[in-house]
């Protein structure tokens, strides 16, 4: 299994600025997206001239990405197309040289998301053409993204662990409503590259008797389906995209209604709807309850890497989903996306790093537009 040889949704299309570079990190690689003349393009966030970050540059009218440092320009394939400080002869030679190309990566737009294949070169391009992203629906999904300072492993584990909800999420659930989660089944066959599905019953008095499945589709998609005794169906779709050892991009659908295109001031009304939804203290309390525990797990894991695995010696049936994911990581995933990469790992140290602005607002177009109205 190769973590690089996969499609990852790095942001909703609505989050990407079409007239500016969009910097981001994927698998510890600093990359930049922009809208080129041929569509969305992605290259390493480093100008081959002096390694200045291309994300601080600008997108020209021709759709090229211009480095802010010395004005070198690159097309959507990463080819250098202009060297301002060279004469015509030297510029022609430089623009045709492989060493002046920015390292490019395959990118595509599917289901309202921008997907990147973080494997460079012709081999990476060839493999990317043989695989499809975990595309969902028609692309009309109201995607929302947060970037919490939490590891990918902890995030996926949490999504496989419904039994924590009655205890951790006080205010949304109640510990007194807990039902022991004993019927949690793992796949009998050996785990494969594609992931796995686990099944379980209810875990509170409010969903006792339900039938649920949780599917992990490697490397980043978790699909949760509930069939309640009443016959009602619930579905939760989540993407967990590993940025750094202690930062994960989380993309999910809000389920908010799509406003019709003919509606006057549609964007403003959509922003107000988004602001109303995201200003609810209950939503952030729910997220913060998860985040605080997961950050603590990451801290303790970083201090003693072997301790987390030893914890499965005291696992209960309700831990089946988590232990299945851990088994997949060990047997298929090579220990995780950063097990052998050597990517720098640093735990968040300040409250600012976990603020709502850093986790969500600075990435969100609706929140940024709302802030601009106040300034």
C-alpha positions, 0 to 999 in steps of 0.5 A: 500500500502506498499512501502517496499513490491515492487521490485525496480531497484537499478542499471544497471547490468553494474554498479555493480562490480562483484568482489567487494561489491556494497553499496547503499541506498534504502528507507533509508536502507543501503544495499550492493549487491555482486556476490555470488556463487549462483548469486547476493545477497543483505544484510543489510550493517551492520555486525551483529558482530560490525555493521561495513559496509560490503560494505567496505569488500571484496568478496572472491574467494568462493563468500562470503562477508567478513567483513573488520573489523574482517573477518566474512564471509557471504554467499548469504543468509546472513548466517555466514560461518566463524568467524576467531577469534573463536575456532572450537567449538565456531565457529560452534555454532556462525555460526548456530546462527540466531543473527550472520546472516546478514539481507538478502533481495530478489534480481533478475536480470531482463532486465539488471537491478538489482532489490531488494525487501526491505522487509526482513524475510520469509514474505518478501521473500514469497511476493516477489515471487508473484510479478514481476518487471516492466521489460522492453524489452530483457535486451539489453537496454543501461541503465544509472543512475544518483543519484541527491540530489532531493526528489522522490516526486519532481522527479516524479512530474517533469515527470508528468509536461510537461508544464514546458519545454518551460519555464525552458529548455531554449536552448532546448525549447523556451517560445515563442513556448509554447502552453497552455496545456488545454486538460490534463485528469486524470483517472475517476475511483478511484486510485489503488495501481498499479498507473495511466495513464494520457493523454494530447496533445501538449505543444509547437508549435513543438508537437501541436496536438500530443496525449500523455500518462504518466503512473505511475506504482508504486512505481518507473516507469514512461512510457511516450508515444508520438504519433506525428501528423506525425505518429512518436512515441516517448517513454521515460522510467524512474525509480525513486528509493527513496534512502533517503528523498532528494536523488533519483536514476534515471535510464533511457535508453540512446537509444545509439546503442549496439555495436556488440560483435565481434567488436575489443576493444568493451568496449573502443569504448562503453566508448568513445561513452558514454563519447561523449554523456555525455560530451555535455554541453546541456545535463547537462544544461537540467538536471541542469535546472530541478535539481535547481528548484526541489532542491528549491522546496524541500528546501521550502517544508522542511521549510513548509510541508503544503505549497506544498499541499496548492499550488494546490488551484491555479492549472491550467489544465496543473497541472493535472498530478502532482495533480493526483500523489499527490492525489495518494500519499495521498490516496494510498501511505500513504503520500510518501516513507518516510512519516512515516519511520523516515529516516534522512533528510538533504538537500544538502549543498555544490556544491560538492554534486551536481557535475557531478561526484557525481551525475553520474560519481562515479556510472558509469563504463564507466566514472570510466574506462575513469578516470583510463586511465587519472590517 
